[in-house]
């Protein structure tokens, strides 16, 4: 049944997907890296208030920058709207364009935008599947579903993509015996241009007593930042490190308060995540500091 639905979805996207042109208007002049915002320190700050984190708008992802830093994408929706859309801003002639809709539909959500390591592909999830578009001279190609090995009869949510193209994603299991196991994290490796059968990660990542929703995996897979949720109230970020024997370290809680959808910028300088007030960011120097303490 899902394969039939997927065909309908693809046709719908081709006919109604919004590929917006980026034209400079009277929008506030923004120049420089990260929209010209003052870099944060160790205390999380709202990112681009009034620009990305806007009044009357519900953000639903981190701010995802392209590897060259000249584009930013994020998911959200106007307050009162039913479905999430993906927005973007782009640097044109040294100035950032105003926020525009990149992907939108009046019947379903678009979420979790993630760039490939070279910036030539943009991945996202919609209607329980994972899709991607490829860069062309005037924008993006039409969306294409990733491998059927990844998009199953269940529901998949994109989480992270590594430097070698491996895809980390969550698969929803409505029949799981515990709450934590309803959203299990998998990885599909990319070998010789093809995705492998997904491998379910072990209990270091897929624990029994909490839900692991948002997951960011370092490009070299040396660490993972996980959104750990208990019930419908608690939502915290934790980090674990890859040990030399291939196992994972203990979970270390990050002192950022209520947070979702972790993502580290391509240059490794900042941690972005969603809060109740919008998209926040902070300096990411803690990653190496905690690693030296944890793995000493």
Buried (B, 14 or more C-beta within 10 A) or exposed (E): EBEEEBEEBBEBBEEEBEBBEBEEEEBEEBEEBBBBBEEBEEEBBBBBBEBBBBEEBBBBBBBBBBBEBBBBBBBBBEEEEEBBBBBBBBBEEEBBBBBBBBBBBEEBBBBBBBBBBEBEBBBBBBBBBBBBBEBEEEEBEEBEBBBEEBBBEEBBBBBBBBEEBBBBBBBBEEEEEEBBBBBBBBBBBBEEEEBBEBEEBEEBBBBEEBBBBBBBBBBEBEBBBBBBBEEEEEBBBBBBBBEEEEEBBEBBEBEBEBBBBBBBBBEEBBBBBBBEEBBBBBBBBBBEEBBEEBEE
